[in-house]
Amino acid sequence: MTYPLPKLDEFLLHLQADNFSPETVYNYERDLKTFEFFINQDIQKPFKNLTKTDILRFKAYLGSNDRKTASIKTPDKRLGSFSINRILSSLRSYLKFMEDMDWHPPISGAAVKLVKNEKKHARVPEFEEVIKLIEAPMKFEDDEKVQLRNRAMLEVLFATGMRISELLSLKVNQIDKTGRIYILGKGKKQRFVYLTPRALKHIGNYMMKRASTSDMLFVPYRGRNNNEKNKKISTNYLQFKIKKYRELLDINIPISAHTLRHGFATYLAENGANPAAIQILLGHESLDTTTRYVHASDKFAEKTHHDFHPLFDK
């Protein structure tokens, strides 16, 4: 016997009606399917009989090695606290929606407490390592079009600090001749980001060889047709390539597309940029979020200590 989550389709429709992005709606659905799998396979009871103790069990389940993904696969590694809290937040939103609709869930959304986040010491690669990574496609890719495209993507990521989803959704007509790009980012927030002359040059090199009539700036070259109007490169492809380049360059600090965004903010801060301006460029709602990006540079912390400690060199 299976125990489906009641009113799940209505909840997802509610998200769509509130103008959440398709990717965000998909993430909510995936998280709730993980909970649905848990109540069917682990505690084996219908939704209406759930208790607060079951929520505690679910939190323990998410942090265990026995967890299954929404696609019923055994994951490669345990979830970190940030990922666990994202799933719990999805469940809390779902329960709160049922309460708002007077559908009387067995547990209040307020009963779903988040776990304590571990404090990670954020690290960014040395600037020279970032440059090597950005230039890596020219060294490690055989196909010229792929070389130029991947180089341009990495240049744009580091030049602007944009999110990977924003990068892969860029259209040709979003970039003006001065290198300013209009972004409709996370939460439908609007902002401008700015290309460096170097990034503009590499986009130009790529465009001369792109051989596509697609509206998308960065087009995939595998598959049936790279002229499809809105066909995007997958995030998995770009993350895989970044990981591969890092390994080939023997860089020992993990690097992802998000690392380039983090590095963008950190290096601006190290050179004296105003945190409020960095906040605008990153598209953050809160300055506190920006501060988490820029305060953890070991190099900057060491320089600050040397420059300002009253007993240094005394």
Buried (B, 14 or more C-beta within 10 A) or exposed (E): EEBEBBBBEEBBEBBEEEEBBEEBBEBBBBBBBBBBBBBBEBBEEBBEEBEEEBBEBBBEBBBEEEBBBBEEEEEEEEBBBEEBBBBBBBBBBBBBBBBEEEEEBBBEBEEBEBBEEEEEEBBBBEEEBBEBBBBBBEEBBEEEBBBBBBBBBBBBBBBBBBBBBBBBBBEBEBBEEEBEBEBBBBEEEEBEBBBBEEBBEBBEBBBEEBEBEBBBBBBBEEEEEBEBEEBBBEBEBBBEBBEEBBEEBEBEEEBBBBBBBBBBBBBBBBEEBEBEEBBEBBBBEEEEEBBBBBEBBEEBEEEEEEEEEEEEEE
